[in-house]
Amino acid sequence: MKVAVKKQSNLKYRCRVCGYIYDPEKGDEINNISPGIEFIDLPDKWRCPVCNYSKKEFRVLKNNNPA
C-alpha cells in the first residue's frame, strides 16, 4: 500500500519563547535568509532573530491562512 504525503508549503512557525513568527514569504533579513525559504530548509544552526533561541523552540502555527 502506498501512502501519499502531501508537502505543505509556506507554513509559518512561531517561537515558543518570544512569539516571533517565521514567515517563508518574508524570510529573515537579520540572518540573511531570503524570502521563499521554507522553515524546514533553514540551516540547523539558524536562531530566532528576536530571542536567539534555536529552531527546536518553533512550532507550526495552527492557523496558517494567509493574512
N, CA, C, O and CB atoms as a CASP TS submission, in Angstrom:
PFRMAT TS
TARGET T0000
AUTHOR 0000-0000-0000
METHOD Language model
MODEL 1
PARENT N/A
ATOM      1  N   MET     1       0.838  -1.170   0.000  1.00  0.00           N
ATOM      2  CA  MET     1       0.000   0.000   0.000  1.00  0.00           C
ATOM      3  C   MET     1       0.886   1.237   0.000  1.00  0.00           C
ATOM      4  O   MET     1       1.833   1.332   0.781  1.00  0.00           O
ATOM      5  CB  MET     1      -0.955  -0.004   1.208  1.00  0.00           C
ATOM      6  N   LYS     2       0.577   2.174  -0.871  1.00  0.00           N
ATOM      7  CA  LYS     2       1.319   3.426  -0.933  1.00  0.00           C
ATOM      8  C   LYS     2       0.600   4.482  -0.116  1.00  0.00           C
ATOM      9  O   LYS     2      -0.628   4.570  -0.128  1.00  0.00           O
ATOM     10  CB  LYS     2       1.494   3.893  -2.390  1.00  0.00           C
ATOM     11  N   VAL     3       1.373   5.271   0.587  1.00  0.00           N
ATOM     12  CA  VAL     3       0.820   6.372   1.362  1.00  0.00           C
ATOM     13  C   VAL     3       1.342   7.668   0.770  1.00  0.00           C
ATOM     14  O   VAL     3       2.549   7.893   0.687  1.00  0.00           O
ATOM     15  CB  VAL     3       1.190   6.252   2.875  1.00  0.00           C
ATOM     16  N   ALA     4       0.422   8.505   0.367  1.00  0.00           N
ATOM     17  CA  ALA     4       0.817   9.794  -0.208  1.00  0.00           C
ATOM     18  C   ALA     4       1.007  10.804   0.914  1.00  0.00           C
ATOM     19  O   ALA     4       0.148  10.966   1.781  1.00  0.00           O
ATOM     20  CB  ALA     4      -0.243  10.302  -1.232  1.00  0.00           C
ATOM     21  N   VAL     5       2.134  11.468   0.879  1.00  0.00           N
ATOM     22  CA  VAL     5       2.412  12.509   1.857  1.00  0.00           C
ATOM     23  C   VAL     5       2.382  13.841   1.121  1.00  0.00           C
ATOM     24  O   VAL     5       3.165  14.077   0.202  1.00  0.00           O
ATOM     25  CB  VAL     5       3.792  12.279   2.578  1.00  0.00           C
ATOM     26  N   LYS     6       1.480  14.691   1.534  1.00  0.00           N
ATOM     27  CA  LYS     6       1.361  15.997   0.898  1.00  0.00           C
ATOM     28  C   LYS     6       2.280  16.979   1.612  1.00  0.00           C
ATOM     29  O   LYS     6       2.135  17.222   2.810  1.00  0.00           O
ATOM     30  CB  LYS     6      -0.111  16.498   0.918  1.00  0.00           C
ATOM     31  N   LYS     7       3.211  17.532   0.875  1.00  0.00           N
ATOM     32  CA  LYS     7       4.119  18.512   1.447  1.00  0.00           C
ATOM     33  C   LYS     7       3.402  19.857   1.525  1.00  0.00           C
ATOM     34  O   LYS     7       2.922  20.381   0.520  1.00  0.00           O
ATOM     35  CB  LYS     7       5.426  18.622   0.610  1.00  0.00           C
ATOM     36  N   GLN     8       3.342  20.387   2.701  1.00  0.00           N
ATOM     37  CA  GLN     8       2.735  21.699   2.866  1.00  0.00           C
ATOM     38  C   GLN     8       3.820  22.748   2.731  1.00  0.00           C
ATOM     39  O   GLN     8       4.907  22.629   3.295  1.00  0.00           O
ATOM     40  CB  GLN     8       2.007  21.820   4.233  1.00  0.00           C
ATOM     41  N   SER     9       3.496  23.771   1.975  1.00  0.00           N
ATOM     42  CA  SER     9       4.475  24.835   1.796  1.00  0.00           C
ATOM     43  C   SER     9       3.944  26.126   2.386  1.00  0.00           C
ATOM     44  O   SER     9       2.751  26.275   2.649  1.00  0.00           O
ATOM     45  CB  SER     9       4.819  25.023   0.310  1.00  0.00           C
ATOM     46  N   ASN    10       4.862  27.047   2.583  1.00  0.00           N
ATOM     47  CA  ASN    10       4.549  28.356   3.155  1.00  0.00           C
ATOM     48  C   ASN    10       3.956  28.279   4.555  1.00  0.00           C
ATOM     49  O   ASN    10       3.169  29.141   4.945  1.00  0.00           O
ATOM     50  CB  ASN    10       3.598  29.082   2.256  1.00  0.00           C
ATOM     51  N   LEU    11       4.330  27.254   5.313  1.00  0.00           N
ATOM     52  CA  LEU    11       3.864  27.166   6.693  1.00  0.00           C
ATOM     53  C   LEU    11       4.617  28.171   7.546  1.00  0.00           C
ATOM     54  O   LEU    11       5.829  28.338   7.409  1.00  0.00           O
ATOM     55  CB  LEU    11       4.045  25.735   7.250  1.00  0.00           C
ATOM     56  N   LYS    12       3.891  28.831   8.418  1.00  0.00           N
ATOM     57  CA  LYS    12       4.501  29.770   9.350  1.00  0.00           C
ATOM     58  C   LYS    12       4.770  29.047  10.667  1.00  0.00           C
ATOM     59  O   LYS    12       4.012  28.171  11.084  1.00  0.00           O
ATOM     60  CB  LYS    12       3.589  31.017   9.572  1.00  0.00           C
ATOM     61  N   TYR    13       5.865  29.435  11.304  1.00  0.00           N
ATOM     62  CA  TYR    13       6.257  28.837  12.576  1.00  0.00           C
ATOM     63  C   TYR    13       6.406  29.938  13.615  1.00  0.00           C
ATOM     64  O   TYR    13       6.883  31.029  13.303  1.00  0.00           O
ATOM     65  CB  TYR    13       7.577  28.030  12.435  1.00  0.00           C
ATOM     66  N   ARG    14       5.996  29.654  14.857  1.00  0.00           N
ATOM     67  CA  ARG    14       6.085  30.629  15.948  1.00  0.00           C
ATOM     68  C   ARG    14       7.091  30.139  17.000  1.00  0.00           C
ATOM     69  O   ARG    14       7.104  28.968  17.379  1.00  0.00           O
ATOM     70  CB  ARG    14       4.684  30.863  16.596  1.00  0.00           C
ATOM     71  N   CYS    15       7.931  31.076  17.456  1.00  0.00           N
ATOM     72  CA  CYS    15       8.879  30.786  18.531  1.00  0.00           C
ATOM     73  C   CYS    15       8.106  30.684  19.844  1.00  0.00           C
ATOM     74  O   CYS    15       7.355  31.593  20.196  1.00  0.00           O
ATOM     75  CB  CYS    15       9.994  31.885  18.618  1.00  0.00           C
ATOM     76  N   ARG    16       8.288  29.592  20.559  1.00  0.00           N
ATOM     77  CA  ARG    16       7.591  29.392  21.836  1.00  0.00           C
ATOM     78  C   ARG    16       8.135  30.306  22.925  1.00  0.00           C
ATOM     79  O   ARG    16       7.467  30.517  23.937  1.00  0.00           O
ATOM     80  CB  ARG    16       7.710  27.937  22.281  1.00  0.00           C
ATOM     81  N   VAL    17       9.311  30.844  22.742  1.00  0.00           N
ATOM     82  CA  VAL    17       9.933  31.682  23.765  1.00  0.00           C
ATOM     83  C   VAL    17       9.462  33.134  23.665  1.00  0.00           C
ATOM     84  O   VAL    17       9.024  33.715  24.658  1.00  0.00           O
ATOM     85  CB  VAL    17      11.454  31.616  23.644  1.00  0.00           C
ATOM     86  N   CYS    18       9.553  33.719  22.469  1.00  0.00           N
ATOM     87  CA  CYS    18       9.255  35.154  22.335  1.00  0.00           C
ATOM     88  C   CYS    18       8.049  35.474  21.457  1.00  0.00           C
ATOM     89  O   CYS    18       7.571  36.608  21.463  1.00  0.00           O
ATOM     90  CB  CYS    18      10.448  35.856  21.779  1.00  0.00           C
ATOM     91  N   GLY    19       7.545  34.495  20.701  1.00  0.00           N
ATOM     92  CA  GLY    19       6.385  34.729  19.862  1.00  0.00           C
ATOM     93  C   GLY    19       6.696  35.165  18.439  1.00  0.00           C
ATOM     94  O   GLY    19       5.779  35.377  17.647  1.00  0.00           O
ATOM     95  N   TYR    20       7.983  35.304  18.099  1.00  0.00           N
ATOM     96  CA  TYR    20       8.357  35.671  16.730  1.00  0.00           C
ATOM     97  C   TYR    20       7.773  34.648  15.753  1.00  0.00           C
ATOM     98  O   TYR    20       7.783  33.447  16.024  1.00  0.00           O
ATOM     99  CB  TYR    20       9.910  35.754  16.579  1.00  0.00           C
ATOM    100  N   ILE    21       7.268  35.126  14.624  1.00  0.00           N
ATOM    101  CA  ILE    21       6.718  34.234  13.600  1.00  0.00           C
ATOM    102  C   ILE    21       7.623  34.257  12.385  1.00  0.00           C
ATOM    103  O   ILE    21       7.872  35.309  11.796  1.00  0.00           O
ATOM    104  CB  ILE    21       5.272  34.644  13.213  1.00  0.00           C
ATOM    105  N   TYR    22       8.119  33.065  12.013  1.00  0.00           N
ATOM    106  CA  TYR    22       8.898  32.944  10.782  1.00  0.00           C
ATOM    107  C   TYR    22       7.914  32.712   9.643  1.00  0.00           C
ATOM    108  O   TYR    22       7.164  31.736   9.643  1.00  0.00           O
ATOM    109  CB  TYR    22       9.958  31.778  10.873  1.00  0.00           C
ATOM    110  N   ASP    23       7.927  33.615   8.679  1.00  0.00           N
ATOM    111  CA  ASP    23       7.063  33.532   7.506  1.00  0.00           C
ATOM    112  C   ASP    23       7.963  33.330   6.293  1.00  0.00           C
ATOM    113  O   ASP    23       8.757  34.212   5.965  1.00  0.00           O
ATOM    114  CB  ASP    23       6.164  34.819   7.350  1.00  0.00           C
ATOM    115  N   PRO    24       7.852  32.178   5.616  1.00  0.00           N
ATOM    116  CA  PRO    24       8.729  31.922   4.475  1.00  0.00           C
ATOM    117  C   PRO    24       8.556  32.910   3.327  1.00  0.00           C
ATOM    118  O   PRO    24       9.463  33.077   2.511  1.00  0.00           O
ATOM    119  CB  PRO    24       8.493  30.541   3.969  1.00  0.00           C
ATOM    120  N   GLU    25       7.409  33.560   3.257  1.00  0.00           N
ATOM    121  CA  GLU    25       7.214  34.555   2.204  1.00  0.00           C
ATOM    122  C   GLU    25       8.026  35.820   2.469  1.00  0.00           C
ATOM    123  O   GLU    25       8.304  36.584   1.545  1.00  0.00           O
ATOM    124  CB  GLU    25       5.735  34.904   2.077  1.00  0.00           C
ATOM    125  N   LYS    26       8.408  36.043   3.731  1.00  0.00           N
ATOM    126  CA  LYS    26       9.198  37.222   4.097  1.00  0.00           C
ATOM    127  C   LYS    26      10.659  36.896   4.328  1.00  0.00           C
ATOM    128  O   LYS    26      11.521  37.751   4.128  1.00  0.00           O
ATOM    129  CB  LYS    26       8.629  37.862   5.333  1.00  0.00           C
ATOM    130  N   GLY    27      10.954  35.671   4.748  1.00  0.00           N
ATOM    131  CA  GLY    27      12.324  35.299   5.073  1.00  0.00           C
ATOM    132  C   GLY    27      12.760  35.924   6.392  1.00  0.00           C
ATOM    133  O   GLY    27      11.923  36.232   7.240  1.00  0.00           O
ATOM    134  N   ASP    28      14.047  36.110   6.565  1.00  0.00           N
ATOM    135  CA  ASP    28      14.605  36.671   7.799  1.00  0.00           C
ATOM    136  C   ASP    28      15.787  37.561   7.417  1.00  0.00           C
ATOM    137  O   ASP    28      16.901  37.078   7.217  1.00  0.00           O
ATOM    138  CB  ASP    28      15.049  35.535   8.803  1.00  0.00           C
ATOM    139  N   GLU    29      15.533  38.855   7.319  1.00  0.00           N
ATOM    140  CA  GLU    29      16.580  39.801   6.910  1.00  0.00           C
ATOM    141  C   GLU    29      17.757  39.809   7.870  1.00  0.00           C
ATOM    142  O   GLU    29      18.906  39.914   7.442  1.00  0.00           O
ATOM    143  CB  GLU    29      16.008  41.201   6.803  1.00  0.00           C
ATOM    144  N   ILE    30      17.483  39.698   9.167  1.00  0.00           N
ATOM    145  CA  ILE    30      18.543  39.777  10.177  1.00  0.00           C
ATOM    146  C   ILE    30      19.577  38.666   9.989  1.00  0.00           C
ATOM    147  O   ILE    30      20.777  38.892  10.142  1.00  0.00           O
ATOM    148  CB  ILE    30      17.940  39.698  11.587  1.00  0.00           C
ATOM    149  N   ASN    31      19.098  37.461   9.656  1.00  0.00           N
ATOM    150  CA  ASN    31      20.000  36.317   9.471  1.00  0.00           C
ATOM    151  C   ASN    31      20.268  36.016   7.994  1.00  0.00           C
ATOM    152  O   ASN    31      20.736  34.930   7.653  1.00  0.00           O
ATOM    153  CB  ASN    31      19.416  35.082  10.144  1.00  0.00           C
ATOM    154  N   ASN    32      19.967  36.989   7.116  1.00  0.00           N
ATOM    155  CA  ASN    32      20.219  36.853   5.674  1.00  0.00           C
ATOM    156  C   ASN    32      19.549  35.640   5.044  1.00  0.00           C
ATOM    157  O   ASN    32      20.151  34.940   4.230  1.00  0.00           O
ATOM    158  CB  ASN    32      21.693  36.776   5.426  1.00  0.00           C
ATOM    159  N   ILE    33      18.290  35.394   5.430  1.00  0.00           N
ATOM    160  CA  ILE    33      17.506  34.317   4.832  1.00  0.00           C
ATOM    161  C   ILE    33      16.546  34.960   3.827  1.00  0.00           C
ATOM    162  O   ILE    33      15.700  35.774   4.194  1.00  0.00           O
ATOM    163  CB  ILE    33      16.726  33.483   5.931  1.00  0.00           C
ATOM    164  N   SER    34      16.688  34.588   2.582  1.00  0.00           N
ATOM    165  CA  SER    34      15.890  35.167   1.511  1.00  0.00           C
ATOM    166  C   SER    34      14.437  34.712   1.594  1.00  0.00           C
ATOM    167  O   SER    34      14.155  33.623   2.093  1.00  0.00           O
ATOM    168  CB  SER    34      16.478  34.795   0.156  1.00  0.00           C
ATOM    169  N   PRO    35      13.513  35.540   1.109  1.00  0.00           N
ATOM    170  CA  PRO    35      12.120  35.104   1.006  1.00  0.00           C
ATOM    171  C   PRO    35      12.024  33.847   0.138  1.00  0.00           C
ATOM    172  O   PRO    35      12.780  33.680  -0.819  1.00  0.00           O
ATOM    173  CB  PRO    35      11.235  36.234   0.420  1.00  0.00           C
ATOM    174  N   GLY    36      11.090  32.974   0.486  1.00  0.00           N
ATOM    175  CA  GLY    36      10.896  31.735  -0.275  1.00  0.00           C
ATOM    176  C   GLY    36      11.545  30.523   0.362  1.00  0.00           C
ATOM    177  O   GLY    36      11.349  29.406  -0.116  1.00  0.00           O
ATOM    178  N   ILE    37      12.317  30.711   1.434  1.00  0.00           N
ATOM    179  CA  ILE    37      12.972  29.591   2.113  1.00  0.00           C
ATOM    180  C   ILE    37      12.017  29.034   3.174  1.00  0.00           C
ATOM    181  O   ILE    37      11.637  29.739   4.109  1.00  0.00           O
ATOM    182  CB  ILE    37      14.332  30.040   2.762  1.00  0.00           C
ATOM    183  N   GLU    38      11.639  27.774   3.021  1.00  0.00           N
ATOM    184  CA  GLU    38      10.750  27.120   3.984  1.00  0.00           C
ATOM    185  C   GLU    38      11.481  26.924   5.316  1.00  0.00           C
ATOM    186  O   GLU    38      12.705  26.805   5.352  1.00  0.00           O
ATOM    187  CB  GLU    38      10.248  25.753   3.431  1.00  0.00           C
ATOM    188  N   PHE    39      10.726  26.894   6.386  1.00  0.00           N
ATOM    189  CA  PHE    39      11.313  26.728   7.715  1.00  0.00           C
ATOM    190  C   PHE    39      12.147  25.448   7.795  1.00  0.00           C
ATOM    191  O   PHE    39      13.244  25.456   8.351  1.00  0.00           O
ATOM    192  CB  PHE    39      10.212  26.706   8.784  1.00  0.00           C
ATOM    193  N   ILE    40      11.631  24.355   7.242  1.00  0.00           N
ATOM    194  CA  ILE    40      12.359  23.083   7.324  1.00  0.00           C
ATOM    195  C   ILE    40      13.673  23.122   6.546  1.00  0.00           C
ATOM    196  O   ILE    40      14.554  22.292   6.771  1.00  0.00           O
ATOM    197  CB  ILE    40      11.488  21.948   6.800  1.00  0.00           C
ATOM    198  N   ASP    41      13.804  24.077   5.637  1.00  0.00           N
ATOM    199  CA  ASP    41      15.033  24.212   4.851  1.00  0.00           C
ATOM    200  C   ASP    41      16.047  25.181   5.459  1.00  0.00           C
ATOM    201  O   ASP    41      17.138  25.360   4.917  1.00  0.00           O
ATOM    202  CB  ASP    41      14.690  24.666   3.460  1.00  0.00           C
ATOM    203  N   LEU    42      15.691  25.806   6.582  1.00  0.00           N
ATOM    204  CA  LEU    42      16.638  26.697   7.254  1.00  0.00           C
ATOM    205  C   LEU    42      17.818  25.883   7.782  1.00  0.00           C
ATOM    206  O   LEU    42      17.651  24.712   8.122  1.00  0.00           O
ATOM    207  CB  LEU    42      15.946  27.474   8.411  1.00  0.00           C
ATOM    208  N   PRO    43      18.994  26.479   7.854  1.00  0.00           N
ATOM    209  CA  PRO    43      20.147  25.761   8.415  1.00  0.00           C
ATOM    210  C   PRO    43      19.870  25.332   9.862  1.00  0.00           C
ATOM    211  O   PRO    43      19.160  26.024  10.592  1.00  0.00           O
ATOM    212  CB  PRO    43      21.417  26.647   8.354  1.00  0.00           C
ATOM    213  N   ASP    44      20.426  24.206  10.265  1.00  0.00           N
ATOM    214  CA  ASP    44      20.226  23.711  11.632  1.00  0.00           C
ATOM    215  C   ASP    44      20.701  24.699  12.681  1.00  0.00           C
ATOM    216  O   ASP    44      20.182  24.721  13.797  1.00  0.00           O
ATOM    217  CB  ASP    44      20.945  22.393  11.820  1.00  0.00           C
ATOM    218  N   LYS    45      21.680  25.512  12.334  1.00  0.00           N
ATOM    219  CA  LYS    45      22.215  26.474  13.301  1.00  0.00           C
ATOM    220  C   LYS    45      21.473  27.807  13.298  1.00  0.00           C
ATOM    221  O   LYS    45      21.856  28.730  14.016  1.00  0.00           O
ATOM    222  CB  LYS    45      23.673  26.717  13.019  1.00  0.00           C
ATOM    223  N   TRP    46      20.407  27.914  12.489  1.00  0.00           N
ATOM    224  CA  TRP    46      19.614  29.141  12.451  1.00  0.00           C
ATOM    225  C   TRP    46      19.017  29.395  13.823  1.00  0.00           C
ATOM    226  O   TRP    46      18.584  28.457  14.493  1.00  0.00           O
ATOM    227  CB  TRP    46      18.501  29.053  11.378  1.00  0.00           C
ATOM    228  N   ARG    47      18.986  30.654  14.250  1.00  0.00           N
ATOM    229  CA  ARG    47      18.451  31.050  15.557  1.00  0.00           C
ATOM    230  C   ARG    47      17.361  32.088  15.366  1.00  0.00           C
ATOM    231  O   ARG    47      17.339  32.798  14.360  1.00  0.00           O
ATOM    232  CB  ARG    47      19.572  31.604  16.475  1.00  0.00           C
ATOM    233  N   CYS    48      16.464  32.177  16.324  1.00  0.00           N
ATOM    234  CA  CYS    48      15.412  33.187  16.304  1.00  0.00           C
ATOM    235  C   CYS    48      16.068  34.568  16.275  1.00  0.00           C
ATOM    236  O   CYS    48      16.948  34.845  17.090  1.00  0.00           O
ATOM    237  CB  CYS    48      14.460  33.040  17.541  1.00  0.00           C
ATOM    238  N   PRO    49      15.655  35.440  15.348  1.00  0.00           N
ATOM    239  CA  PRO    49      16.281  36.757  15.266  1.00  0.00           C
ATOM    240  C   PRO    49      15.906  37.684  16.421  1.00  0.00           C
ATOM    241  O   PRO    49      16.523  38.737  16.582  1.00  0.00           O
ATOM    242  CB  PRO    49      15.909  37.407  13.969  1.00  0.00           C
ATOM    243  N   VAL    50      14.916  37.320  17.221  1.00  0.00           N
ATOM    244  CA  VAL    50      14.497  38.167  18.343  1.00  0.00           C
ATOM    245  C   VAL    50      15.138  37.718  19.649  1.00  0.00           C
ATOM    246  O   VAL    50      15.745  38.527  20.350  1.00  0.00           O
ATOM    247  CB  VAL    50      12.974  38.154  18.480  1.00  0.00           C
ATOM    248  N   CYS    51      15.009  36.428  19.984  1.00  0.00           N
ATOM    249  CA  CYS    51      15.480  35.960  21.297  1.00  0.00           C
ATOM    250  C   CYS    51      16.699  35.040  21.219  1.00  0.00           C
ATOM    251  O   CYS    51      17.258  34.661  22.249  1.00  0.00           O
ATOM    252  CB  CYS    51      14.362  35.238  22.005  1.00  0.00           C
ATOM    253  N   ASN    52      17.115  34.677  19.993  1.00  0.00           N
ATOM    254  CA  ASN    52      18.306  33.869  19.757  1.00  0.00           C
ATOM    255  C   ASN    52      18.169  32.409  20.191  1.00  0.00           C
ATOM    256  O   ASN    52      19.177  31.715  20.330  1.00  0.00           O
ATOM    257  CB  ASN    52      19.461  34.482  20.466  1.00  0.00           C
ATOM    258  N   TYR    53      16.935  31.928  20.410  1.00  0.00           N
ATOM    259  CA  TYR    53      16.750  30.504  20.717  1.00  0.00           C
ATOM    260  C   TYR    53      16.814  29.692  19.430  1.00  0.00           C
ATOM    261  O   TYR    53      16.665  30.230  18.333  1.00  0.00           O
ATOM    262  CB  TYR    53      15.397  30.260  21.447  1.00  0.00           C
ATOM    263  N   SER    54      17.037  28.396  19.578  1.00  0.00           N
ATOM    264  CA  SER    54      17.235  27.529  18.415  1.00  0.00           C
ATOM    265  C   SER    54      15.935  27.187  17.702  1.00  0.00           C
ATOM    266  O   SER    54      14.839  27.457  18.193  1.00  0.00           O
ATOM    267  CB  SER    54      17.922  26.259  18.835  1.00  0.00           C
ATOM    268  N   LYS    55      16.091  26.593  16.548  1.00  0.00           N
ATOM    269  CA  LYS    55      14.982  26.179  15.701  1.00  0.00           C
ATOM    270  C   LYS    55      14.024  25.228  16.424  1.00  0.00           C
ATOM    271  O   LYS    55      12.831  25.207  16.124  1.00  0.00           O
ATOM    272  CB  LYS    55      15.514  25.518  14.446  1.00  0.00           C
ATOM    273  N   LYS    56      14.537  24.451  17.365  1.00  0.00           N
ATOM    274  CA  LYS    56      13.690  23.460  18.038  1.00  0.00           C
ATOM    275  C   LYS    56      12.624  24.104  18.930  1.00  0.00           C
ATOM    276  O   LYS    56      11.703  23.421  19.377  1.00  0.00           O
ATOM    277  CB  LYS    56      14.553  22.527  18.872  1.00  0.00           C
ATOM    278  N   GLU    57      12.737  25.397  19.190  1.00  0.00           N
ATOM    279  CA  GLU    57      11.746  26.105  20.006  1.00  0.00           C
ATOM    280  C   GLU    57      10.566  26.606  19.176  1.00  0.00           C
ATOM    281  O   GLU    57       9.659  27.241  19.713  1.00  0.00           O
ATOM    282  CB  GLU    57      12.401  27.276  20.722  1.00  0.00           C
ATOM    283  N   PHE    58      10.570  26.329  17.886  1.00  0.00           N
ATOM    284  CA  PHE    58       9.500  26.786  16.999  1.00  0.00           C
ATOM    285  C   PHE    58       8.469  25.685  16.777  1.00  0.00           C
ATOM    286  O   PHE    58       8.801  24.501  16.721  1.00  0.00           O
ATOM    287  CB  PHE    58      10.077  27.247  15.655  1.00  0.00           C
ATOM    288  N   ARG    59       7.208  26.105  16.653  1.00  0.00           N
ATOM    289  CA  ARG    59       6.099  25.190  16.383  1.00  0.00           C
ATOM    290  C   ARG    59       5.285  25.741  15.216  1.00  0.00           C
ATOM    291  O   ARG    59       5.191  26.955  15.036  1.00  0.00           O
ATOM    292  CB  ARG    59       5.201  24.997  17.650  1.00  0.00           C
ATOM    293  N   VAL    60       4.697  24.845  14.428  1.00  0.00           N
ATOM    294  CA  VAL    60       3.846  25.248  13.322  1.00  0.00           C
ATOM    295  C   VAL    60       2.633  25.994  13.861  1.00  0.00           C
ATOM    296  O   VAL    60       2.009  25.572  14.835  1.00  0.00           O
ATOM    297  CB  VAL    60       3.409  24.024  12.487  1.00  0.00           C
ATOM    298  N   LEU    61       2.312  27.103  13.217  1.00  0.00           N
ATOM    299  CA  LEU    61       1.099  27.835  13.597  1.00  0.00           C
ATOM    300  C   LEU    61      -0.102  26.995  13.188  1.00  0.00           C
ATOM    301  O   LEU    61      -0.135  26.460  12.079  1.00  0.00           O
ATOM    302  CB  LEU    61       1.047  29.260  12.927  1.00  0.00           C
ATOM    303  N   LYS    62      -1.068  26.876  14.053  1.00  0.00           N
ATOM    304  CA  LYS    62      -2.253  26.081  13.738  1.00  0.00           C
ATOM    305  C   LYS    62      -3.078  26.727  12.642  1.00  0.00           C
ATOM    306  O   LYS    62      -3.659  26.031  11.810  1.00  0.00           O
ATOM    307  CB  LYS    62      -3.108  25.885  14.981  1.00  0.00           C
ATOM    308  N   ASN    63      -3.135  28.056  12.631  1.00  0.00           N
ATOM    309  CA  ASN    63      -3.869  28.767  11.599  1.00  0.00           C
ATOM    310  C   ASN    63      -2.867  29.371  10.637  1.00  0.00           C
ATOM    311  O   ASN    63      -2.347  30.462  10.872  1.00  0.00           O
ATOM    312  CB  ASN    63      -4.792  29.859  12.205  1.00  0.00           C
ATOM    313  N   ASN    64      -2.599  28.663   9.558  1.00  0.00           N
ATOM    314  CA  ASN    64      -1.606  29.117   8.584  1.00  0.00           C
ATOM    315  C   ASN    64      -2.236  29.791   7.389  1.00  0.00           C
ATOM    316  O   ASN    64      -1.651  29.802   6.305  1.00  0.00           O
ATOM    317  CB  ASN    64      -0.768  27.963   8.119  1.00  0.00           C
ATOM    318  N   ASN    65      -3.425  30.357   7.565  1.00  0.00           N
ATOM    319  CA  ASN    65      -4.071  31.056   6.461  1.00  0.00           C
ATOM    320  C   ASN    65      -3.315  32.337   6.160  1.00  0.00           C
ATOM    321  O   ASN    65      -2.799  32.982   7.073  1.00  0.00           O
ATOM    322  CB  ASN    65      -5.549  31.361   6.787  1.00  0.00           C
ATOM    323  N   PRO    66      -3.243  32.712   4.884  1.00  0.00           N
ATOM    324  CA  PRO    66      -2.581  33.970   4.551  1.00  0.00           C
ATOM    325  C   PRO    66      -3.264  35.150   5.235  1.00  0.00           C
ATOM    326  O   PRO    66      -4.492  35.211   5.303  1.00  0.00           O
ATOM    327  CB  PRO    66      -2.567  34.177   3.036  1.00  0.00           C
ATOM    328  N   ALA    67      -2.478  36.066   5.729  1.00  0.00           N
ATOM    329  CA  ALA    67      -3.038  37.229   6.430  1.00  0.00           C
ATOM    330  C   ALA    67      -3.290  38.370   5.474  1.00  0.00           C
ATOM    331  O   ALA    67      -3.759  39.430   5.888  1.00  0.00           O
ATOM    332  CB  ALA    67      -2.105  37.687   7.546  1.00  0.00           C
TER
END
